[in-house]
Amino acid sequence: MTDKVIENNQVTVMGKIVSGFFFSHEIYGEGFYMMDVEVERLSDSTDIIPVMVSDRLIDVSQDYAGTYVCINGQFRSYNRHEEKKNKLVLSVFAREIDFAPEMEENAKTNQIFLDGFICKEPIYRKTPLGREIADLLLAVNRPYGKSDYIPCICWGRNARFASTFQVGDRCMIWGRIQSREYMKKITEEELEKRVAYEVSVSKLETGD
């Protein structure tokens, strides 16, 4: 049962560690820490992806900044209460870490597969230039009754297809994790730069 559920949320990211370790929480004596991994895109830009690691997987007392890693795991979410409302916080939960001396040429540096259920009405729109976009929120079940809520963005014909989905439909998604900067309005005069994470969808299918 557990293995079956884990198959519905699979992530592989390859990139460079660009931060130290920041303590997150502890469960039964096992410490979990956050770090940032810089992952290259095909377009010569990069995504900075937050990764949660166990102190049993990696020596968190060491400085690994600049080191290349390949991480296999899951994309997870939790709600953090801030500013009188909940904020969806997303990160890659590492199950395996392998160090690499350098990035391989043409390596697939950022891949994700999700098998979950549409939990919010899709939002379909067009950009001023006519590009079609659809936003999905996918609930992906974990063992023991929990779910991760993953925002996904579709383009073009995938967006048109996604716009027909209903809440409760099963959906399988292949794509990549991307980071996106935006400005959050704090007060009338104050804006704050924030980063959102989502899955950029390259392929999607509906299931039974």
Number of C-alpha atoms within 10 A of each C-alpha: 6 9 8 10 14 17 13 17 22 17 22 21 26 25 26 23 23 18 16 15 23 13 15 12 12 12 7 5 8 10 15 20 18 21 22 22 27 21 20 19 14 9 6 6 9 15 18 21 21 20 23 24 26 21 17 10 13 14 12 20 9 9 13 18 15 13 15 21 21 19 24 20 21 24 26 20 20 14 13 11 11 8 8 6 9 11 13 17 16 22 19 26 21 20 14 14 16 12 13 14 8 11 15 10 6 7 8 14 18 20 16 21 22 25 23 25 22 21 18 15 15 21 14 19 16 13 8 7 6 9 11 17 20 21 22 25 22 27 23 26 19 17 12 8 6 9 16 21 22 23 18 21 22 25 20 14 12 18 24 16 16 25 19 10 17 14 13 14 14 19 20 18 23 18 20 21 23 19 16 11 10 12 11 12 11 10 8 6 6 9 12 10 9 10 11 13 21 19 25 20 20 13 12 19 13 15 11 5
